[in-house]
Amino acid sequence: MGLTNNDILKKLRVAHKLRDTDIVEICALVDFKVSKGELGALFRNEDHDKYVECGDQILRNFLNGLVIHLRGPMPEKKKKNLEQGKEKQERKERKERED
């Protein structure tokens, strides 16, 4: 069987030498709240009573936070360009629906 989200999270924690407090702070960078207790359940063995499966949302938010943690926040100019691109795409889609 392939890697689970829990396995990926564990491997990233070890590779980046992160403590639970680091992971909580990394998730906070993307406004995602997770407690140390919740993390403990994610890092337990699958056969443990308190084991919790890591959902896609938790892993996605952790990865997005990790990018910010490692690279720093996105520059304002790039953010503005991304927002303009999204607006342009939305206008295009609205026009296609109207036609």
Phi and psi restraints in degrees (value plus and minus 20) as a CYANA .aco file:
   2 GLY   PHI     -95.7   -55.7
   2 GLY   PSI    -197.1  -157.1
   3 LEU   PHI     -92.3   -52.3
   3 LEU   PSI     119.3   159.3
   4 THR   PHI    -110.4   -70.4
   4 THR   PSI     148.1   188.1
   5 ASN   PHI     -79.2   -39.2
   5 ASN   PSI     -56.5   -16.5
   6 ASN   PHI     -81.9   -41.9
   6 ASN   PSI     -63.1   -23.1
   7 ASP   PHI     -81.4   -41.4
   7 ASP   PSI     -63.5   -23.5
   8 ILE   PHI     -82.7   -42.7
   8 ILE   PSI     -65.4   -25.4
   9 LEU   PHI     -80.7   -40.7
   9 LEU   PSI     -63.8   -23.8
  10 LYS   PHI     -82.6   -42.6
  10 LYS   PSI     -65.1   -25.1
  11 LYS   PHI     -84.3   -44.3
  11 LYS   PSI     -60.0   -20.0
  12 LEU   PHI     -87.1   -47.1
  12 LEU   PSI     -57.6   -17.6
  13 ARG   PHI     -81.1   -41.1
  13 ARG   PSI     -65.4   -25.4
  14 VAL   PHI     -88.7   -48.7
  14 VAL   PSI     -65.7   -25.7
  15 ALA   PHI     -81.2   -41.2
  15 ALA   PSI     -56.3   -16.3
  16 HIS   PHI    -119.5   -79.5
  16 HIS   PSI     -14.1    25.9
  17 LYS   PHI      32.8    72.8
  17 LYS   PSI      31.4    71.4
  18 LEU   PHI    -117.3   -77.3
  18 LEU   PSI     120.7   160.7
  19 ARG   PHI    -115.2   -75.2
  19 ARG   PSI     148.4   188.4
  20 ASP   PHI     -77.8   -37.8
  20 ASP   PSI     -59.6   -19.6
  21 THR   PHI     -83.9   -43.9
  21 THR   PSI     -55.0   -15.0
  22 ASP   PHI     -83.8   -43.8
  22 ASP   PSI     -62.9   -22.9
  23 ILE   PHI     -86.4   -46.4
  23 ILE   PSI     -59.8   -19.8
  24 VAL   PHI     -80.1   -40.1
  24 VAL   PSI     -64.8   -24.8
  25 GLU   PHI     -86.0   -46.0
  25 GLU   PSI     -59.2   -19.2
  26 ILE   PHI     -83.7   -43.7
  26 ILE   PSI     -63.0   -23.0
  27 CYS   PHI     -85.5   -45.5
  27 CYS   PSI     -54.1   -14.1
  28 ALA   PHI     -85.0   -45.0
  28 ALA   PSI     -45.4    -5.4
  29 LEU   PHI     -81.4   -41.4
  29 LEU   PSI     -45.3    -5.3
  30 VAL   PHI    -132.6   -92.6
  30 VAL   PSI       5.4    45.4
  31 ASP   PHI      35.9    75.9
  31 ASP   PSI      18.0    58.0
  32 PHE   PHI    -134.9   -94.9
  32 PHE   PSI      99.1   139.1
  33 LYS   PHI    -114.7   -74.7
  33 LYS   PSI     109.4   149.4
  34 VAL   PHI    -163.3  -123.3
  34 VAL   PSI     119.0   159.0
  35 SER   PHI    -114.0   -74.0
  35 SER   PSI     143.5   183.5
  36 LYS   PHI     -84.4   -44.4
  36 LYS   PSI     -52.5   -12.5
  37 GLY   PHI     -84.5   -44.5
  37 GLY   PSI     -61.9   -21.9
  38 GLU   PHI     -83.9   -43.9
  38 GLU   PSI     -59.8   -19.8
  39 LEU   PHI     -83.9   -43.9
  39 LEU   PSI     -60.0   -20.0
  40 GLY   PHI     -77.8   -37.8
  40 GLY   PSI     -59.8   -19.8
  41 ALA   PHI     -87.0   -47.0
  41 ALA   PSI     -53.4   -13.4
  42 LEU   PHI     -91.3   -51.3
  42 LEU   PSI     -50.8   -10.8
  43 PHE   PHI    -111.9   -71.9
  43 PHE   PSI     -19.5    20.5
  44 ARG   PHI     -95.0   -55.0
  44 ARG   PSI     144.5   184.5
  45 ASN   PHI     -89.4   -49.4
  45 ASN   PSI     129.6   169.6
  46 GLU   PHI     -77.9   -37.9
  46 GLU   PSI     -50.0   -10.0
  47 ASP   PHI    -106.1   -66.1
  47 ASP   PSI     -19.9    20.1
  48 HIS   PHI     -97.6   -57.6
  48 HIS   PSI     126.8   166.8
  49 ASP   PHI     -79.8   -39.8
  49 ASP   PSI     -57.1   -17.1
  50 LYS   PHI    -113.2   -73.2
  50 LYS   PSI     -11.8    28.2
  51 TYR   PHI     -82.9   -42.9
  51 TYR   PSI     117.2   157.2
  52 VAL   PHI    -147.3  -107.3
  52 VAL   PSI     115.3   155.3
  53 GLU   PHI     -92.9   -52.9
  53 GLU   PSI     114.8   154.8
  54 CYS   PHI     -98.9   -58.9
  54 CYS   PSI      97.0   137.0
  55 GLY   PHI     -98.5   -58.5
  55 GLY   PSI     146.8   186.8
  56 ASP   PHI     -81.4   -41.4
  56 ASP   PSI     -57.5   -17.5
  57 GLN   PHI     -83.5   -43.5
  57 GLN   PSI     -62.6   -22.6
  58 ILE   PHI     -83.5   -43.5
  58 ILE   PSI     -68.6   -28.6
  59 LEU   PHI     -83.8   -43.8
  59 LEU   PSI     -63.1   -23.1
  60 ARG   PHI     -80.2   -40.2
  60 ARG   PSI     -66.9   -26.9
  61 ASN   PHI     -85.8   -45.8
  61 ASN   PSI     -58.9   -18.9
  62 PHE   PHI     -82.5   -42.5
  62 PHE   PSI     -64.7   -24.7
  63 LEU   PHI     -83.1   -43.1
  63 LEU   PSI     -62.7   -22.7
  64 ASN   PHI     -83.1   -43.1
  64 ASN   PSI     -61.1   -21.1
  65 GLY   PHI     -85.9   -45.9
  65 GLY   PSI     -57.9   -17.9
  66 LEU   PHI     -84.2   -44.2
  66 LEU   PSI     -58.0   -18.0
  67 VAL   PHI     -80.2   -40.2
  67 VAL   PSI     -66.0   -26.0
  68 ILE   PHI     -85.0   -45.0
  68 ILE   PSI     -61.5   -21.5
  69 HIS   PHI     -80.5   -40.5
  69 HIS   PSI     -61.1   -21.1
  70 LEU   PHI    -104.5   -64.5
  70 LEU   PSI     -59.0   -19.0
  71 ARG   PHI    -118.3   -78.3
  71 ARG   PSI     -44.6    -4.6
  72 GLY   PHI      76.5   116.5
  72 GLY   PSI     147.7   187.7
  73 PRO   PHI     -85.7   -45.7
  73 PRO   PSI     135.9   175.9
  74 MET   PHI     -87.6   -47.6
  74 MET   PSI     113.5   153.5
  75 PRO   PHI     -79.7   -39.7
  75 PRO   PSI     127.0   167.0
  76 GLU   PHI     -77.7   -37.7
  76 GLU   PSI     -59.0   -19.0
  77 LYS   PHI     -81.2   -41.2
  77 LYS   PSI     -63.9   -23.9
  78 LYS   PHI     -87.2   -47.2
  78 LYS   PSI     -59.4   -19.4
  79 LYS   PHI     -79.0   -39.0
  79 LYS   PSI     -65.4   -25.4
  80 LYS   PHI     -82.3   -42.3
  80 LYS   PSI     -63.5   -23.5
  81 ASN   PHI     -82.3   -42.3
  81 ASN   PSI     -60.7   -20.7
  82 LEU   PHI     -83.9   -43.9
  82 LEU   PSI     -63.3   -23.3
  83 GLU   PHI     -83.3   -43.3
  83 GLU   PSI     -61.7   -21.7
  84 GLN   PHI     -84.4   -44.4
  84 GLN   PSI     -59.3   -19.3
  85 GLY   PHI     -83.7   -43.7
  85 GLY   PSI     -60.0   -20.0
  86 LYS   PHI     -85.0   -45.0
  86 LYS   PSI     -63.5   -23.5
  87 GLU   PHI     -82.0   -42.0
  87 GLU   PSI     -62.5   -22.5
  88 LYS   PHI     -81.9   -41.9
  88 LYS   PSI     -63.4   -23.4
  89 GLN   PHI     -83.6   -43.6
  89 GLN   PSI     -61.5   -21.5
  90 GLU   PHI     -83.4   -43.4
  90 GLU   PSI     -62.1   -22.1
  91 ARG   PHI     -82.4   -42.4
  91 ARG   PSI     -61.8   -21.8
  92 LYS   PHI     -82.1   -42.1
  92 LYS   PSI     -64.6   -24.6
  93 GLU   PHI     -85.5   -45.5
  93 GLU   PSI     -60.2   -20.2
  94 ARG   PHI     -82.3   -42.3
  94 ARG   PSI     -62.2   -22.2
  95 LYS   PHI     -83.5   -43.5
  95 LYS   PSI     -61.2   -21.2
  96 GLU   PHI     -83.7   -43.7
  96 GLU   PSI     -57.5   -17.5
  97 ARG   PHI     -88.3   -48.3
  97 ARG   PSI     -54.3   -14.3
  98 GLU   PHI     -92.0   -52.0
  98 GLU   PSI     -50.2   -10.2
